[in-house]
Amino acid sequence: MGLFDLFKKKSECKPTNTSGSDIVSSPQPELIEDNKQENKYDNRKEYNISVNESIDRKRLYELITALVEHVTPKKIQAYQYKSGKKYRYYPKRLSEAFEEEMSESNKRIRFTLDGDEFHFLIKKERLDKCIRIIFALQYNLPEELFKKIEKFILDEAIMASESDYKDEIKQNSKSIYILENGQETENPNGGRIIGYKVEPISSDFQNYPGYRFISYGYELGAFYRMWFGKGAYEILDKDALRNFPCYENIVLDNDVTKITLYDDISNYDKKDNRDKQMDFRKELRIDEIASELKKKEAEERKNNSDPEINIQEGNFEHGGVRLIQTYLKDGEIAHRSEADSVEERELDENGNELFSIIKEL
């Protein structure tokens, strides 16, 4: 379901109402000049942090508690995508929600917190080589919090970025207009726009300077501020990073390279700053590297959909906790789609074989 389809579905479930206060759920809204209501998406910056998938879960929770110490949400919502459940937690129950999700398999993680002053997401897809942490915070929060965030980045991050939230949306998302009759559209020419709007972007949005490439859980691009840890140097040229001319380029603890492309995070639309973003992408070969990663990821996804070996965990018929299926053709390993038989082996928790059989397909 596309973004427009999603909002169309929502509008069909609600009575039409054209009051500005009822359309603030429009994605990434930007106030028009005659609307004086404070926009909750203004004055925020977004962090995107990629960490090793083997990170100590306590460190993730320490980052969450650091945020909660400096914001005062009326409620916290935890979405446990692994279990398909959605809960509303107050801070005193946050650890319970976190522990439940993080105790599950690490193949896929989505843990979300929402409050009036922040949004926080921990995410990992099945093929990701790292865990992504994405959150948006108001600019005017205590400096102490931002120092804690940078300390976490220096200690744990493969790579991380900081950018203006509205710019992040503008560079990476489509736009939905809300018309006077309450309908949503990607083409506003059919009726007068009311309330909130964002500038539309072209379909070729990869050409936008702040476009974010995502593959294997790595987030590559050119942003106001960036940090690159040791794991990043396996992907990007370390010398090219440290020799790139910009507002700030320094080496910090743990061999982390910190780059600030221009002087003021809010000046993202200045031509010189947009040019600097594109220069960074070209100098570091961001687009080429992202394309190579995406091709590898697509090939791996294809192989996973037609595997030679399939491994499942659970409780199986002969007491095993792991089932290994090896697909065969004429007695040789083959892809599932080509196989004429499958060897099934059940293993106990210590890896000892409990049962084995070859079945014809």
C-alpha positions as CSV (number, residue, x, y, z in Angstrom):
1,M,0.0,0.0,0.0
2,G,1.5,3.4,-1.1
3,L,1.5,6.5,1.0
4,F,-1.4,8.0,-0.9
5,D,-3.4,4.8,-0.6
6,L,-2.9,4.7,3.1
7,F,-4.2,8.2,3.6
8,K,-7.0,7.7,1.3
9,K,-8.1,4.7,3.3
10,K,-7.9,6.7,6.5
11,S,-10.0,9.5,5.1
12,E,-12.7,7.0,4.1
13,C,-12.9,5.8,7.7
14,K,-13.5,9.3,9.1
15,P,-16.1,12.0,8.5
16,T,-14.9,14.8,6.4
17,N,-13.7,17.7,8.5
18,T,-11.7,20.6,7.1
19,S,-10.6,22.2,10.4
20,G,-6.8,22.6,10.7
21,S,-6.6,20.9,14.0
22,D,-8.0,17.7,12.6
23,I,-5.5,17.3,9.8
24,V,-2.3,17.5,11.7
25,S,-1.8,13.8,11.1
26,S,-0.9,14.6,7.5
27,P,2.6,13.3,6.9
28,Q,5.4,15.7,7.5
29,P,3.3,18.9,7.4
30,E,4.6,22.3,6.8
31,L,2.6,25.3,7.9
32,I,1.4,27.8,5.2
33,E,1.9,31.4,6.1
34,D,-1.6,32.2,7.2
35,N,-1.7,29.4,9.8
36,K,-0.2,30.5,13.1
37,Q,-0.6,27.2,15.0
38,E,2.7,25.8,16.0
39,N,3.7,22.9,13.9
40,K,5.0,20.0,16.0
41,Y,7.4,19.0,13.2
42,D,9.2,22.3,13.3
43,N,12.4,22.8,15.2
44,R,13.3,19.1,15.2
45,K,16.4,17.3,14.1
46,E,16.7,13.7,13.2
47,Y,19.3,11.1,14.1
48,N,20.0,7.9,12.1
49,I,22.4,5.6,13.8
50,S,23.6,2.2,12.5
51,V,25.1,-0.2,15.2
52,N,26.4,-3.7,15.1
53,E,23.7,-6.3,15.3
54,S,25.5,-7.9,18.2
55,I,25.4,-4.8,20.3
56,D,24.7,-5.3,24.0
57,R,21.0,-4.7,24.4
58,K,21.7,-2.9,27.7
59,R,23.4,-0.2,25.7
60,L,20.3,0.3,23.5
61,Y,18.2,0.6,26.6
62,E,20.6,3.1,28.2
63,L,20.1,5.3,25.1
64,I,16.3,5.1,25.5
65,T,16.5,5.9,29.2
66,A,18.7,8.9,28.4
67,L,16.0,10.2,26.1
68,V,13.2,9.6,28.6
69,E,15.2,11.6,31.3
70,H,15.0,14.7,29.1
71,V,11.5,14.5,27.6
72,T,8.2,14.5,29.4
73,P,5.7,12.5,27.1
74,K,2.2,12.1,28.4
75,K,2.4,8.5,27.2
76,I,4.7,6.1,25.4
77,Q,3.5,3.7,22.8
78,A,5.4,0.5,22.1
79,Y,4.8,-1.3,18.9
80,Q,6.1,-4.9,19.0
81,Y,6.1,-5.8,15.4
82,K,7.7,-9.2,16.1
83,S,4.6,-10.3,18.0
84,G,2.1,-8.2,16.0
85,K,0.9,-6.5,19.2
86,K,0.7,-2.9,20.1
87,Y,0.8,-1.6,23.6
88,R,0.6,1.7,25.4
89,Y,3.2,2.0,28.2
90,Y,3.9,4.6,30.8
91,P,7.7,5.0,31.5
92,K,7.6,2.7,34.5
93,R,6.6,-0.2,32.2
94,L,9.0,0.7,29.4
95,S,11.6,-1.8,30.4
96,E,9.0,-4.6,30.3
97,A,8.1,-3.8,26.7
98,F,11.8,-3.5,25.6
99,E,12.8,-6.7,27.3
100,E,9.9,-8.6,25.6
101,E,10.8,-7.5,22.1
102,M,14.6,-7.8,22.5
103,S,14.3,-11.3,23.8
104,E,12.9,-12.5,20.5
105,S,14.9,-13.6,17.5
106,N,17.2,-10.9,16.1
107,K,16.2,-11.6,12.5
108,R,13.7,-8.8,12.6
109,I,13.2,-6.0,15.2
110,R,10.9,-3.0,15.3
111,F,10.4,-1.2,18.5
112,T,8.8,2.2,18.5
113,L,8.3,4.9,21.1
114,D,6.2,7.9,20.5
115,G,5.7,11.0,22.7
116,D,4.7,14.6,22.3
117,E,8.4,15.7,22.1
118,F,10.0,12.8,20.3
119,H,9.8,9.7,18.1
120,F,12.1,6.8,18.5
121,L,12.5,3.6,16.4
122,I,14.8,0.6,16.7
123,K,14.7,-1.4,13.4
124,K,16.4,-4.4,11.9
125,E,15.2,-6.4,8.8
126,R,16.1,-10.0,8.2
127,L,19.0,-9.3,5.8
128,D,20.4,-6.3,7.7
129,K,24.0,-6.5,8.9
130,C,23.3,-3.9,11.5
131,I,20.5,-2.4,13.7
132,R,19.1,1.0,12.8
133,I,18.1,3.5,15.4
134,I,16.1,6.5,14.1
135,F,14.7,9.3,16.2
136,A,13.6,12.9,16.0
137,L,14.0,15.4,18.8
138,Q,13.3,19.1,19.4
139,Y,16.3,21.4,19.0
140,N,15.7,23.1,22.4
141,L,16.3,20.0,24.6
142,P,19.2,20.3,27.1
143,E,22.6,20.1,25.6
144,E,23.4,17.3,28.1
145,L,21.1,15.0,26.1
146,F,22.8,15.6,22.8
147,K,26.2,15.0,24.5
148,K,24.9,11.6,25.6
149,I,23.7,10.8,22.1
150,E,27.1,11.7,20.7
151,K,28.9,9.6,23.4
152,F,26.7,6.6,22.4
153,I,27.6,7.2,18.7
154,L,31.3,7.3,19.5
155,D,31.1,4.1,21.5
156,E,28.7,2.0,19.4
157,A,28.0,3.4,15.9
158,I,29.2,2.0,12.6
159,M,27.9,5.3,11.1
160,A,25.4,8.0,12.1
161,S,23.9,11.2,10.8
162,E,22.2,14.3,12.1
163,S,19.9,16.4,9.9
164,D,17.0,18.9,10.1
165,Y,13.8,16.8,10.3
166,K,11.9,18.8,7.8
167,D,14.8,18.7,5.3
168,E,15.0,14.9,5.9
169,I,11.4,14.6,5.0
170,K,11.7,16.9,2.0
171,Q,14.6,15.0,0.6
172,N,13.2,11.5,1.1
173,S,9.4,11.4,1.1
174,K,6.5,12.1,-1.2
175,S,4.0,14.8,-0.4
176,I,0.3,14.6,0.3
177,Y,-1.9,17.7,0.0
178,I,-5.2,18.1,1.9
179,L,-7.9,19.8,-0.1
180,E,-10.7,22.0,1.1
181,N,-13.1,19.1,1.0
182,G,-10.9,17.0,3.2
183,Q,-9.6,14.7,0.5
184,E,-5.9,13.9,0.1
185,T,-4.2,14.1,-3.3
186,E,-0.7,14.0,-4.8
187,N,-1.9,16.5,-7.4
188,P,-3.3,19.7,-5.7
189,N,-4.6,21.2,-9.0
190,G,-8.1,19.8,-8.5
191,G,-9.1,22.0,-5.5
192,R,-8.0,24.6,-3.1
193,I,-5.4,23.5,-0.5
194,I,-6.2,24.2,3.1
195,G,-4.4,23.8,6.4
196,Y,-1.1,22.0,5.9
197,K,1.0,21.2,2.9
198,V,4.5,20.2,2.0
199,E,6.3,21.0,-1.3
200,P,6.0,18.1,-3.8
201,I,9.2,16.5,-5.1
202,S,9.9,14.9,-8.4
203,S,9.7,11.1,-8.9
204,D,13.5,11.1,-9.5
205,F,14.2,11.9,-5.9
206,Q,17.5,10.1,-5.8
207,N,18.9,13.2,-7.4
208,Y,18.0,15.2,-4.3
209,P,21.3,16.1,-2.4
210,G,20.0,14.7,0.9
211,Y,18.6,11.5,-0.4
212,R,19.2,8.5,1.9
213,F,20.3,5.2,0.5
214,I,19.4,2.2,2.7
215,S,20.9,-1.3,2.2
216,Y,21.7,-4.0,4.7
217,G,20.8,-1.5,7.4
218,Y,23.5,0.9,6.4
219,E,22.3,4.4,5.6
220,L,24.4,6.2,3.1
221,G,24.1,9.8,1.9
222,A,25.3,13.3,2.6
223,F,23.9,15.0,5.7
224,Y,24.5,18.1,7.8
225,R,26.6,16.1,10.3
226,M,27.9,12.6,10.1
227,W,30.0,10.2,12.2
228,F,31.9,7.2,10.8
229,G,33.2,4.4,13.0
230,K,35.6,1.6,12.3
231,G,32.9,-0.5,10.6
232,A,32.2,2.3,8.1
233,Y,35.7,2.1,6.7
234,E,34.9,-1.4,5.4
235,I,32.4,0.4,3.1
236,L,33.8,3.9,2.6
237,D,37.3,5.1,1.8
238,K,38.7,6.3,5.1
239,D,41.3,8.6,3.5
240,A,38.7,10.2,1.3
241,L,36.5,10.8,4.3
242,R,39.2,12.5,6.3
243,N,40.5,14.6,3.4
244,F,37.1,15.9,2.4
245,P,37.0,19.7,2.7
246,C,34.0,21.0,4.7
247,Y,33.0,23.1,7.7
248,E,34.3,20.5,10.2
249,N,36.3,17.3,9.7
250,I,37.9,15.8,12.8
251,V,38.9,12.5,14.4
252,L,37.4,11.7,17.8
253,D,37.6,8.8,20.2
254,N,37.6,5.2,18.9
255,D,38.9,6.3,15.5
256,V,35.6,8.0,14.7
257,T,35.6,10.6,11.9
258,K,33.2,13.4,12.5
259,I,32.1,15.5,9.5
260,T,30.0,18.6,9.5
261,L,29.3,19.7,6.0
262,Y,28.2,23.3,6.6
263,D,27.9,25.8,9.5
264,D,24.2,25.8,10.4
265,I,21.8,22.9,10.4
266,S,18.9,25.1,9.5
267,N,20.6,26.5,6.3
268,Y,20.1,23.3,4.4
269,D,18.5,25.0,1.4
270,K,21.4,27.3,0.6
271,K,22.8,26.5,-2.8
272,D,26.4,26.2,-1.5
273,N,25.3,23.7,1.1
274,R,23.3,21.7,-1.4
275,D,26.4,21.7,-3.6
276,K,28.5,20.5,-0.7
277,Q,26.2,17.6,-0.2
278,M,26.5,16.5,-3.8
279,D,30.3,17.0,-3.7
280,F,30.4,14.7,-0.7
281,R,28.3,12.0,-2.5
282,K,30.6,12.2,-5.6
283,E,33.9,12.3,-3.7
284,L,32.9,9.3,-1.5
285,R,31.2,7.4,-4.4
286,I,28.1,7.1,-2.3
287,D,25.7,6.4,-5.2
288,E,28.0,3.8,-6.7
289,I,28.6,2.0,-3.4
290,A,24.9,2.1,-2.5
291,S,24.0,0.6,-5.9
292,E,26.5,-2.2,-5.4
293,L,25.1,-3.0,-1.9
294,K,21.6,-2.9,-3.2
295,K,22.4,-5.4,-6.0
296,K,24.0,-7.8,-3.5
297,E,21.1,-7.4,-1.1
298,A,18.6,-8.1,-4.0
299,E,20.6,-11.2,-5.0
300,E,20.7,-12.5,-1.4
301,R,16.9,-11.9,-1.1
302,K,16.4,-13.9,-4.3
303,N,18.5,-16.7,-3.0
304,N,16.7,-16.7,0.3
305,S,13.4,-17.1,-1.5
306,D,14.7,-20.1,-3.3
307,P,17.3,-21.6,-0.9
308,E,19.5,-24.6,-1.0
309,I,19.4,-25.0,2.8
310,N,16.5,-23.8,5.1
311,I,17.0,-23.6,8.9
312,Q,14.0,-23.3,11.2
313,E,13.9,-23.0,15.0
314,G,11.1,-24.3,17.2
315,N,9.8,-27.5,18.8
316,F,9.8,-30.4,16.3
317,E,8.3,-33.9,16.2
318,H,11.3,-35.8,17.4
319,G,12.3,-33.4,20.2
320,G,14.6,-31.2,18.2
321,V,14.7,-27.4,18.5
322,R,16.3,-26.8,15.1
323,L,15.2,-28.3,11.8
324,I,17.7,-28.2,8.9
325,Q,16.3,-28.9,5.4
326,T,18.8,-29.5,2.6
327,Y,17.3,-29.6,-0.9
328,L,18.7,-32.2,-3.3
329,K,18.6,-33.1,-7.0
330,D,20.0,-36.5,-8.0
331,G,21.6,-36.6,-4.6
332,E,23.4,-33.2,-5.0
333,I,22.6,-29.9,-3.3
334,A,20.2,-27.8,-5.4
335,H,17.8,-24.8,-5.1
336,R,14.4,-25.7,-3.7
337,S,12.7,-24.9,-7.0
338,E,14.9,-27.5,-8.8
339,A,15.0,-30.2,-6.1
340,D,13.5,-33.7,-6.3
341,S,14.1,-34.5,-2.6
342,V,14.9,-32.9,0.8
343,E,17.0,-34.1,3.6
344,E,15.5,-33.1,7.0
345,R,17.6,-33.2,10.2
346,E,16.5,-32.3,13.7
347,L,19.1,-31.1,16.2
348,D,18.9,-30.6,20.0
349,E,20.0,-27.4,21.7
350,N,23.6,-28.6,21.8
351,G,23.7,-29.3,18.0
352,N,23.4,-33.0,18.3
353,E,21.4,-34.8,15.6
354,L,18.2,-36.5,16.9
355,F,16.6,-37.5,13.7
356,S,17.3,-37.6,9.9
357,I,15.2,-38.5,6.9
358,I,15.2,-37.9,3.1
359,K,11.8,-37.2,1.6
360,E,10.9,-37.2,-2.1
361,L,9.3,-34.0,-3.3
